[in-house]
Amino acid sequence: MPDDDEQTRGDGAGGFDDNGELDRLDDEDDREGTTATPDEVIALILDESQAIPFHDLPALSSADNETAGNLLSMWPRISAARRREVLATLQRQAEDDSALDYDRVHLTALQDPDTATRILAVRGLWEQEREDVMRLLVTTLRSDVEASVRAEAATILGQYVVSMEFGMLPEDASEFLCEALRDSVEDGGEEDEVRARSLEALGAASDEWVAEMIAEHYESGTARLRLASIRAMGRNASDDWLPILIYNFDDDDSETRAAAAIAAGQLLLDTAVEPLALLAEGDDDDEVQLAAVHALGEIAGEAAEAVLTRLLNAEPWLADAARHALAEARLIALDDAEDDDEDERE
């Protein structure tokens, strides 16, 4: 692999910047099935005088061992900017079409010398459920030289914590995962952002020690860890956190208020609707208002829908957010009604 750590942004659509942020592609609604072979797509990627072959990239989905080997051979022969652009484009396609599986491409880039490329490689594994991939991500969390990459690994490992809670991880793998995240949170020499992301990831675990860790960092942690503890409260799904979250609706820091609003929505409690309505209608920060609107959409129910309906007459940007949240709330209500009908038939 090249030993350069190029931090220049790719010029093509779908580039990936130094902070791991994705340049969004223009909409490509007219995709057709590709007729290119994986080898042909790899050859096109290698030719940096040409644009990324957007329509042909699906040939790399669910890559077999031969294609994975060819990807590994090709990868160090293209520039860092091109590598970022490829992964960014794949990520956008996978977001638009859940049938596409580019995990083997992302795994190829997990040890890339370019920091931003590694961030995107980690991020591209967010839907993975395989235990061996989880263990690779734990290795990244523990040993990557860049804190930004370690932080991204912690966030993606949060998906595995959710899987663990649903019994989808073996016991030994669950213990390994929780130990790695706990070690990260408790490592005083680690960057705050990595510790915070690890705490947020652990929030979804129902173990008592996790709740105690959340409370500890809420009370005495750094500003970043306190914010992480608020986010973890929502993932923890315990009703006991709601009074603390509502208390933080009045915090001087807008990021804290927004995080508390999102977390309150994740608890799905009707008692949060009225205080969230006050935030949505009266907070002086746009992001806090949007967070409250999103939370109301997650809670759903008649009270939340009434608030969101009122907000349809607000300023256009807020009314648009309320419209989307209202649609989400009504979809949840419809799903709940269908579940009730099935229960009655049984």
C-alpha positions, 0 to 999 in steps of 0.5 A: 500500500502507498505510505502517503497520508494524502489529505486532499479532497477528491475532486469528483462527486462523492468525495470524502474530506479530512474529517470523514464527511461525505460529499453528497452525490447528485441524485442518480435515479435512472440506474440500470442493472450493470452488465460490467464484470467485477474485473472490468469495474476494477480496471475502470477504477484504476484509470484515474483519468476517468470518472468513477463508473457509478452505474457499474459499481454494483458489480462489486456487490457481494464480492467473491474471493477472487474479486476480493483478492483483485480489489486488494491488489488494486487498492494501493495502486490508486491515489488516496483521493480516488480511494476515498471517492470510491468508498464514498460513492459505494456508501451512497449507493448502499444507503439508497439500495439496501440490497447492495453489499460492499462490505468486502470493499470496505474491509479491503480499506480498513488498514489503508494508510490514509486516515480519512479513507479508514474512517469511511471504511469503518463507517461502511461496515455499519450494517454488518452483524458478523462476529469476525467483523466486530472483532476487527473493529475492536482491533481498530478501536484499540490500536488505530493510530488516529483518534478519529478512526478509533472514535468511528469504530466505537460508533459502529460497534454500537450497532453490535451492542444493539444486536447483543441486546437482541441475543444475536451475539454469542456470550463470549463475543458479547463479553469481548465487545463490552470489555473493549468498549468499557476499557475505552471509556475508562482509559484516562489517557484516551482522547475524550471523543473516543471515550465518549463515543464508546460510552454512547455505544455502550448505552444500549446495553441493559447491564446495571454497570452500564447504567452506573457508568452513564450516571457517573459520567453525567455527574463528574465527567468532562463536558464531552463525556457528560454529553455522551452520557445524555446520548447514552441515556436515550439508547439505554431505554430506561424510563428512569432517565427521563427526568434528567433529560427534561432537566437538560432541556433548559441547559445553556448549551444548545448541543446539550439541549438537542441531545437531551431532546433526541434521547427523550424521544428514544425513550418513547414516553408520552410524558415527554411530549409536552416538554418537547413541544415547548422546545420545538415551538419556543427554543431559540436554536434551530437545531434544538427545535429540529431535534425536538420535532424528530423526537416527537415523531419517534414517540408518535401517538395522539398528543405528539401528532397534535403538536406536529400538526400545529407546527405545520403552520410554523416557518417553512423549514420547521413546518417541513421537519414537522411534516416528515415527523408527522408522517413517521408518527402516523406510520408507527401508529399504523404498524402498531394497529396492524400488530394489534390486529394480528394479536387479536387474530391469534 
